[in-house]
Amino acid sequence: TISKTQQIITHLRKQKYNADYDLSATQGADTLAFVSLLEEKLLPVLIHTFWVDAKNYVEHTRKWYAETVPFPLNFFLPNCMHKRHLERLQLMWGDGYMEDEEKLEKELYRDARECLTLLSQRLGSQKFFFGDSPASLDAFVFSRLAPLLKAKLPNGKLQQHLKSLQNLCNYCTSILSLYFPWDGGETRPLTSPHGLGVARPTPTPLLLLGPAAEPPPRWPSLRGPHWEGDESVQPPRARSPITSLGKYEPDAPGSH
């Protein structure tokens, strides 16, 4: 099973699928830079928000796993993952994490807020980060932001900042409606992306999100000129790096 984000991207490219085929060299460099920024500044705080913050973990994350994961895994899997993520953050943050946890958390949340603000400024009024069509950066950003936006967290420090950035909120809502429609014009319920755990979003009629007659951009633009084979035969449909909001299946945060 291929589960890690980079493994999925590499596998798809070997199969002649490349969401970034139309990007310029500069845009490709921007993609790498923003992915690195998210991994360094945002991901640790997301792990802390869902798995280490005591109130969020007990009232949201552990509860979600207990209700969703089949027996008997629901009895011990949440605690095992909680311990693993806590150990990972201790390795990432060093001895200072235990010495002055409150001060370090304040600094990390500040960096995460700055990261979200930078993403908002980069997106601006565009539909996607590189114009009217999505690329791998959009998949990566969405997979990080959607859980944070939709989760019903009792302690939502970072979530409140995200909700104040209206273009990022609209961005997530648009992707949900365009690429993950649910029966009856509703968005498919979110489950657990990247092992973070999220709540189920309120169903949103697609008619409120744009004209139904306008088809969404393909996600991604999968077939480039290097597709080999009979042109009369369509290539298999590839699943996007964010496979479905019914079952988000890229890597868990602690698996890198």
N, C-alpha and C positions, 0 to 999 in steps of 0.2 A: 504494500500500500504506500502510495506517495502522499505525504501529508504536509511536509514543510514547504513554506512559500517558495523559496528559491528552487527547491526540487521540482515543484509543479511547473514553474516558469521554464526551467531547463528542459523538462520532459516535453512540454508543449512545443518549444522551439525545435527540438529534435524531430517532432512530428510535422514540421513546416508551419507551425502556428506561431505568430509573433504579434502581440498587441502593439508593439512599438515600431512596427515596420516603417510607418510613414513619418516617424520623428526625425528631426535634424540632429546633427551631432551635439549641438548646444542643448537641445531638449533632452537628449539622452543623458547628458552630463547633469542637467537639472534633476532628472529622475533619480539618479544615483545619490545626488546630494540630499534631496528631500527624504528619500528612504533612510539614509544614514541618520538624518536629523530626527526622524520619527523613532527609529530604533534606540537612539541614544537619549533623547529628551522626553518622549511621550510614552513609549512602551513600559519603562519601569514604573511610571506613575499609574498607568492603567493596571498593571499587576498589583500594585499597592492598593489601588482603589477597590478592586474586586476581591482580592485574596488576602490582604494583610489588614486593612482597616477592619477593626473588630465588628463594628456595627453593620457595615455593608456585607461582610462575610457571613455573619450569623443570620441576618434578616433577609438577605437577598441571594448571595451566591450559593451557600450551603443549602438553603431552602430549595433553590431551583434544582440543584443536583438531586436532592432527596426525593423530589417529586417527579423528576424526569428520567434519571438513570435507572435502568431495571434492577430489580433485586437479584443478587445481594450486593451488587456494586455500590448501590446508593448508600450503604451503611459505612463503607470505609474509603471509597474513592475521594469524596470531598476533603476529608482530613489529610489523606496522603498528598493530594495536590496542594492543599494549603501549606503543608510542611515543606514541600518541594519549592514552592514559590517563595516562601519566607527565606529558605536557605539560599536561593538564587539571588535575592535582593541583598542578603548579607555579603555574598561573594562580590556582587557588583559594587556595593557601596563601601566595603571594607570595614575595618574595626570602628570607624567613626559612626557607623549605623547604630551600634549598641551604646556608644559613649554619649551621644547627644542626638537621639532619634528625632526629637521634636524639631530641632534646628535644621537637621538634614532634610526632613520632610518638607519644611517650609521652603527651603531652597529648591528642592526638586519640583514641587508644585508650581513655584514661580517660573522655573524653566519650561515646564509643560504648558503653562498659560502663554508664555511668549512663543512657544512652538505653534500653538493653535492660532495665535494672532498672525504669525508669519504665514501660515497656510491660508488664512482668510485674505490677507493682502495679496498673496500670489494668485489666488483664484479670482479675486475681484468679482466682476459681473459675468464672467464666462460660465458656460454650462459645464465644461470640464476643464482640467488644468491646462490642456493644450488646445483649446478651442471647442469645436462642436462634436468631436468624437472622443470616446474614452480610450485611455491607454493603461499600461500596467500601474502607473502611479495612482490613477483614479481607483483601481481595485485595491491597492494597498492602503490608501488614505481612507477609503470608505470602510474597509474592514476594521480599521481602528476607531473611527469616529461613530459609526452607527450603533455599536453596543453602548458606548458612553452616552449617546444622545437618547436612546430608547429605554435604557435600564431605569427601573424605579428604585433609585438608591436613597436610603435614609440619610446618608452623608455624601452629598454631591458637590463638593467644593469645585472640582474641575468641571463637572457637568454644567454647573451654573455659568461658568465662563464660556463654554462651548455654546450654550443656548443664547448667550448674548451676541454671538457672531452669526447674524442672520443668514449671510450667504452660505456658510458651511451647513447650517441647518437645512436650508432649501436644497443644497447640493445633495445631502443624504436622502431627503424626502423624494427628490426627483429620481435618484437612482433606484430607490425602493419601488417607486411606481412604474418606472420604465422597464426594469429588468427582472423584477421579482413580483409580477402581478399574481394575485390570489383569486380564487373563484368568486364571482359576484362583484368584481371590481374592488377587491380589498387587497391590502398588502399581506403577504404571507407572514405568519407569526415568526418572530425571531427566536432562535434557540441560542446555542452557546458558541459564539465565534471565538476561535483561538483559545478555548478553554476559559474565557472570561466570565461567561454567563450573562444573559440579558433578560429583561422582561419582555412580555408580548406587547407590541405596539398597538395603538388604537387603529382599527381599520380605517383607511382613507379612500373615498371614492376616487377612481382615476379621473373622472370628469372634472374634478376640481384642480387637477394638476396639469391641464393642457388639452389641446384638441385631440380627440381620439383618432382622427383621420390621419394625423401625422405620425408615421412609424418612428420608433426610437432608433437612434444610431446603433449599428451593430456593435455588439460587445464580444470580443474585440474585433477589429478588422483582421479576420483570421487567415485568409489565404493570400499570400504574396506571389510574386512571379516565379518563385522557386518551387511552387507546387508541382510535383512530379506525377504524371499519370494521365489517363484519358480525360480530356477537358469536358467530355460529355457526362462524366461521372462527378457528382458533387463530393467534396471531401467530407469526412465525418464531422458532425458538429462538436466542437470542443466546448467543454464547460469552462467558464471563466475562473480565474484564480479564486474568486469568492463563489463557491459552487452553487449554493442556494441558501436563502435565508431560512428555509425549513430545516436545513442541516448544514451549518457553516463548518467546513471541513479542512481548512488549512491547519498549519501547525499550532499547537498550544504555545503560549508564551514561554513556558519553561523548557521547550524542546529544542531551542536553538543551541 
